[in-house]
Amino acid sequence: MTDTVQTMPRIQLLWVNPPRSMQGWDADTHQGILDQGWIAPSPADRFPGPPGRYNLIPEEHWRTVTVGHGDPQVPIFLHESWESRGEKWVQSIPDAADEVAMIAKVRDAVMKLVDSRLAANPAAFPAGPTVTSTEPTPAGIAVIGRCVVLEPTAG
């Protein structure tokens, strides 16, 4: 007989305090919550955040958002009054010598996308810095820039 140890996935619940302050709370949960895609903490949990439903944001977003410890391995559930929007720019690197220049170009492009979103919605704000990485693509190596913007939900 073999003993199997099942670990409980760690998650982070995220909410926004006015005017633009992110607050997070770490919790252990079960795989069913990750599969379900949302969680509604009960008062019995002694949860310090606002009541309501927290929705799992896309993995690409929670790997970019910086809250508290900023662990990119922890899925983030965002309070239902906010939604995450990803801004992304991909630029191929034609020559390895151009890599540093391309990183700066991609970071600037993402920042312009973010500035455009912020201008369109003054209540929105970036949920962390612009992050760039060099990754393989079918067309070769590319620089990928990402930033996540939080916006109040339309409802």
N, C-alpha and C positions, 0 to 999 in steps of 0.2 A: 504494500500500500504506500502511496506517495502522498505526502502532505503538500498541498498547494496553498500558497499565501496570496491572497488577493489584496492588492493595495487599493485604497480609495483614491480616485482622481482628485487632485487639488484644483480648485477654481478660484477665481477672484470675482467678486461682485463689485461693480463700479457705478457710482452715481456722481452727479455734478451738484456742488453747492454754489449758490449764487455768489458772485456773478460768473466766475469761470474757474472754479477750483474743483479738481477731481479728487474723489475720496474712494478708497478701495478697502475691501474686507476679504481676507482669505478664508476659505472653508474647504473641508473635505466633503466629498459627495460620492454618489455611486454613478456607475456608467450610464444608468438610465436617464439621468439628468442631462448628460452630454448628448445622448441620443435624442432626447425630447427637444433640446434646444432652448429651454427656458426653465426658470426656477422662480418660485414665489416664497421667500423666507417667511416663516411664521413668527409671531411675537415670542413664542417659547424659545426660539433660537437665540434670543438676546441680540438680535441683529441691530446694529447701530444706524443703519441707513434708512431711507424712506421706504414705506411699505409699497407693495405693488409687484409687478412682474419684471423680471430681469431676463433679457434675451441674449442668447449666445451670439457674439459678433463673429464675422468671418475670421478664419485662422490667420489670413494675411494681415488682418487688422490687429488682432491681439498679439501677434509677434512684433508689431511695430509700436503699439501704445506703451507709454512709460508711466507707470503708476507705482508709487511706493518702492518696492524692491525691483520692479521692472523685469521680473522673470519672464522671458519670452516663451517659456514652456507651459505657462499656466493659462488655460482658456479664460476669457473674460466674458462675463455676463453683464450687459449694460442696462441700467434702469430704463423702463419703457418710455419715459418722457424724453429720451435722447436716442439718437441713432448715429452710427458711425458711417462715414463716407471715406473711401480710400482715394487718394490721388496718387497716380503712378505714371512714371515716364521711363521708357526703355530706349536705350541708345546703343547701337552696335559699336564695337571698338574695331575700327579697320586695321589698326596697327598697335602693338603693345606699347609703343612709345607715346601713343595718344591717350593712354589710360587715365593719367592724372587730369588732363584737360577735359576728358569726357566726364569724369566724375563731377568736376565743377560745373560743367554744362548741364548735366542731368539734375544736380542739386538745385541749380538756378531755375530750371524748367519746372520742377516740382513746386518750388517756392512760389513761382508765378501762378501755377494752378491753384495753390492754396490761397494766395492773396485774392484771386478772382472769386473763389468760393466765399471767403470772408467778406469781401465787398458786397456780394449778393445777399449775405445773411449776417448782419452785425451781431447776432446772438451766438454764432458759431465760433469755435476756436480750435486750434490744433491740439491734439492729444499726445504731443511729444514732438521730438525733432524730426527733421527730414532724414531718412536713413537711406544710404546707398550701399549696394552690394554688386559684386562682379559675379555673373552667373553664366553658365553655358546655355546656349539656345540652339535651335536647329540651324540657324544661320551663322553660328560662331559665338564668340564671347560678347556679352553685352553688359553695360552698366544699367542697373535698375534702381530707380529712386522711388521712395514711398513716403507718404505722410498720411496720417489719419486725422480727419477733422470731425469733431462732434457737433451735431446740430440738434436743436429741439425738434421733437417729432411734430408733424403737421396737425396732430389731433388734439 
